[in-house]
């Protein structure tokens, strides 16, 4: 992680896109995702080794980006509902949510670059201006489904190559 570059980019974001009303939080910032946590309300299953012990509905502190550890993430500040504050999910009136994760289509790390941050912001603004909430959600779900299919296919290929007999010559049609 390049700390100096991260500081420089966050200053650039603050100078160009400003802060929320009271000036304490920048509208956009870039973070390093490793071990960043947040409180979430949900249904959680506890395990002992691989055996499920119980399932509970409660607030737990969990990884904020379990799908993208060791990645740079561009975030935007959003207001938090009173319900979330009452439940103890957040301490203040605002939180940060993901705008862009610096990784390629296969989930591989991409280095942080100033021009890529500006490009990600441009795509973010274009995305929100052109599409409705339902269209954005559909697009995200399709992208996640395609990524999962690609991941499973890569795993099948990997398993297939390892478990294939050395005498395998091909498929007869």
N, C-alpha and C positions, 0 to 999 in steps of 0.2 A: 504494500500500500504506500503510495506517494503522498505523504502528509502535506508537504509544501504545495503541491499541485492541488490537492483537495481544498486547502485554505484559500488559495488564489481563486479557484473556481467558485467557491461559496461566497467570497467577497464580490466577485463579478455578478453572481446571481442576485445578491442583496442590493448592489448598486443599480443594476438594470431593471429588476422586477420588484424591488421594494420590500417592505415589511408589512405585517398586519397593522391595524389601526394604532395600537399602542406602541409600535416600533420595536417590540422585543423579539419577535419571531420573523425570520425571513419567509417570504411567500414560497420560495423554492430553495432546496438545499440538496447536496449530494452527501451520502453517507457510505461507510464501509459496512456491509451487512453482517459480518461475523458476530455472532452472539448477541445481536440486538433482540430484545424481548419486548412483549407487550402483554397486557392482561386481556383475556378473552373469556366470554361466557359461552359455554357449550357443554356438550355431552362428551365425557372423557372416560375411557376404559383403562383401568389399571391392570398391569400384568405382573405376574411372578414368573420369571424366565419368559416362557412363551405362552403361559396359561393365563387367560383372563380371570381376574379375581372379582372385580366389580365394575359397574358403570354408574357414573354420577353426573349430575348437571350442576355445574358450579363455575365460579370465576377462577381461572388459573393463569399463571404467568407462563407464557410459551414463547418459542422463537417467533419473531415477527415475520421473518422471511425464511422458513424452513426449506423452501424450494430453491433458494438462491443464496447459499452461504458463500462467503469469500467473494463477494461481488460489490461493485459500486452500484448504488441505487439513487436515482433522482427522485426526490419526494416533493410534495406540495403540502402546504398547511391547509387544514380543513377545520371548520367549527365542529364541536362535539355536542351531541344532544344532551339534554338534561337527564334523560334516562340513563345514558352511559355514565354520567358523572355520579348519579345516585347509586348505581350498581358498583361503583368503585373501579370502573374500567380505566379511568383516566384521572389525573390530578388537576388538570386545568380545563380551560375552555376550548383548547385546540389540540390537534394531533397532526401527525404527518402520515401521508399515505403515498404509496408507490405511484410514480408516473412512468418511469422507465428503468429497466434493469440492464446493466451493461454486460450482456452476454449474447452469443450468436443464436441461431435457430436451433442448434443442437444443445444449447444450455452451457456452452463453453465460455469461459472468462473473456471479456474484452477489456483492454486497458482504458483508463480514463483519459479522455482528450477533450480539450476545451471546445473544439469544433463539433465534436459528437454530442456534447451537452446542449449546445445551441441547436443542433439538428433535432435532437430529441424533443426539445421545447417546441420547436416549429411543428413537428409532427403531432405533438400533444395538443397544441392550439388548433391545428387543422382538424384533428380527430374530433374534438369537442364542438367545433363550429359546424361541421358537415353532418354529423350523425346524431340521432336521438339516443337517449339512454338505452332503450331496448336494442337498437342496432349495435351500439358499442358492446353491450353484454353478449349479444349473439356472436359478434365477431371474436370476442375474447374466448368464449366457450368453444367455438370452432377451432381457434388457434391452439387452445389447451388440449382438445381432443386429438388434433393432428399431431401435436408434439408427443402425446402419450402413445399413439399408434406407432410413430417413428421409434420411440424408445423401446417399445415391446418388440418391434421387428428387429431392431439392432440386437436385442437380447436373444431373440430366437436364432438369429444368424450366428451369434457368438456361441450359444449352447450347441447348435447344430454342428458347427465346425469342430468343437471339442469332442463331441460324443460320436462323431462319425467314425465308422470303422476304417482302418487304413486300407481295406480292400474295396471300399466304395468307389465305383467308377462313374456313377451317374444314374439318372432315372430313365427307365425304359418306358417309352410311350406306346 
